[in-house]
Amino acid sequence: MTASNSKQTATCGAWPSPISAAIVAAGAAPLSQVALDGADAFWLAGRASEGGRITLLRRRGADVVELTPAPFNVRTRVHEYGGGALLVAGGVAYFSNFADNRLYRTSTDTTGDGAVPVALTAEDGRRYADFVLDRQRQRLVSVCEDHAGAGYPVNTIVAIGLDGLDGAPAAPTVLVQGSDFYGAPRLSPDGSQLAWLSWMHPRMPWQGTELWLADLDAAGSLTNARLVAGGADESICQPEWSPAGVLHFVSDRSGWWNLYRLAGAGRDSEALCALAAEFGMPHWSFGDSTYGFRADDDIICTYIENGISRLAQLSCTTGKLAMIANPYQEIRHLRVAGSVVALLGGAPTIPTELARFDLGIGVAPGEHEVLARSIDALPDEANLSVPENITYATSGNRLAHAFYYPPRNARYQAESGSKPPLMVISHGGPTSMATNTLKLATQYWTSRGFAVLDVNYGGSSGFGRAYRNALQGQWGVVDVDDCVAGALSLVARGLVDGDRLVIRGGSAGGLTTLCALAFHDVFKAGASYYGVSDLKGLDQDSHKFESHYTDYLIAPQPQAALLYLQRSPINHAERLKRPMIFFQGLDDKVVPPQQSEVMVDALRNAGVPVAYLTLEGEGHGFRKADSIVRTLEAELYFYRRVFGIASPEPLAAVTIDNLPAAA
């Protein structure tokens, strides 16, 4: 049937879409770790077609070249989440290689067969991240995580010589030790001082960190180490030195991550711009950057306000914040070199891209050059759903936030009187946030007639410390309530079909998904991607970085024991009556496979429709193109089977236990 606007009507969830799973996988080229060195720009790009390998690229003029050909994989697993695997300075790139955890250096002027990276460290159980160049002493200063011993690894800050290995390798020199975790070692411009972050169990870095400062003698040893900011209830991130040698940092002491600088001796510091906005982000990975120096007293910065990123220039003298025109609503990995700014940006119709701005005199406001895109070939905008930023009432007289994506397809629309199924997404973390940057993985669903609600539940970052702390002791409660309330608010507005609500989530979002299905009768099906099902088991299997995270999210032991029983979905499998599909990487060290397997076995034995897909060679998050295709198509097949939606496209069948065969 053809409607008056020339669109055909079809069952929501069964619309033919030009956005295939293969197109989603081909567009899955994550960009990260932006760097500027002279006139060159550098970044890391993921390659799903090469098993998720991450490579270093250089843009010089109009030419882009690869500096780390296979098999090099520029990635680190410090804290398991990595980041901070690259430094470019003075025509040399220093990087961590994933396979052997060694640091290498290579010239940024030599490429192809002539590029022979030189190893700076041995393959000895140590991992490295977030390194800086100490040019005077010809060494790198780096966070180090030593896995050589038994039990949890030992974290330190070390110095590593630049000469490479010749004969017997020399161990790195330990500069700072004694804390459970370290981050952001930053050397002053004159090389006389070193700043760094540290924190101790049971805190996570967004709860409380300490900023330390020490003097360096001629030999590079530290003296006069002193605490200059932070504490148990103050989160510090991204210390940076101005060109004049003044230490700046981001602190949430006001309830918001704002910019500060040291003022005089001791712990005296001053706020540069008091604003109900976030100039920082949770330290899940190393190497994030939200500001840089254009001059001694001029900072180029990005901050998040109501879930949307802004770009601005801040005068440290006057405190005035001047907006910089740009097309983006998510900005990260910002780097500044004089009047040149490079950043990763995205928006509802713009996938993540690397952009360079020149803020010099005579340049038109907002003018910029796109150096690289995460997606080369974009679908027609007529097939792209643009989200609505919504705020709605939820439990405890609170407000929650989300991005609502209505279904959209250039050729198809809903049948008269019908409403679309709704997919609610609960992000991972849980101390993280959903953004509205164009993601083909979301458009895969909306272009087929699904509505999508991407929820920033209480506990998400980007909305201040109080909102982040809404999840303290309430994981599995507040996040679930906010996902449920978001879905019901859309049903009440008449936008979605209340009988076809599904929820999906990965990692921490998997726990939210399972709890929503176990403790509420709202969602009709769900998908768990490497999700948490057993809180006690999570503690037993956890890696060091998150081994005390549940102290904050639930409660410390022994108080947590009863709450674990109450909130772990594995203890309430009899309440799970809705069909579920589980996806699990077999190499996952963050949420091990048994977290999924116990739930699958319980549901299978209880007669609940359940499907389980495992992926060889995948860890916490899927990087390979074939894994992305397989999981998307399997999840679509699953929902269509559950809701009896005829499929207009061929999909590989998935075994769904306890679900009668399709007629």
Secondary structure, 3 states (H helix, E strand, C coil): CECCCCCEEECCCCCCCCCCHHHHHHCCCCEEEEEEECCEEEEEEEEHHHCCEEEEEEEECCEEEECCCCCCCECCCCCCCCECCEEEECCEEEEEECCCCCEEEEECCCCHHHCCCEECCCCCCEEEEEEEEECCCCEEEEEEEECCCCCCCEEEEEEEECCCCCCCCCCCEEEECCCCEEEEEEECCCCCEEEEEEECCCCCCCCCCEEEEEEECCCCCEEEEEEEEEECCECEEEEEECCCCCEEEEECCCCCCEEEEECCCCCCEEECCCCCCECCCCCCCECCCCEEEEECCEEEEEEEECCEEEEEEEECCCCCEEECCCCCCEEEEEEEECCEEEEEEEECCEEEEEEEEECCCCCCCCCEEEEEECCCCCCCHHHCCCCEEEEEEEHHHEEEEEEEECCCCCCEEECCCCCCCEEEEECCCCCCCCCCCCCHHHHHHHCCCCEEEEEECCCCCCCCHHHHHHHCCCCCCHHHHHHHHHHHHHHHCCCCCCCCEEEEEECHHHHHHHHHHHHCCCCCEEEEECCCCCHHHHHHHCCCCCCCHHHHHCCCCCCHHHHHHHHCHHHHHHHCCCCEEEEEECCCCCCCCHHHHHHHHHHHHHCCCEEEEEECCCCCCCCCHHHHHHHHHHHHHHHHHHHCCCCCCCCCCCCCECCCCCC
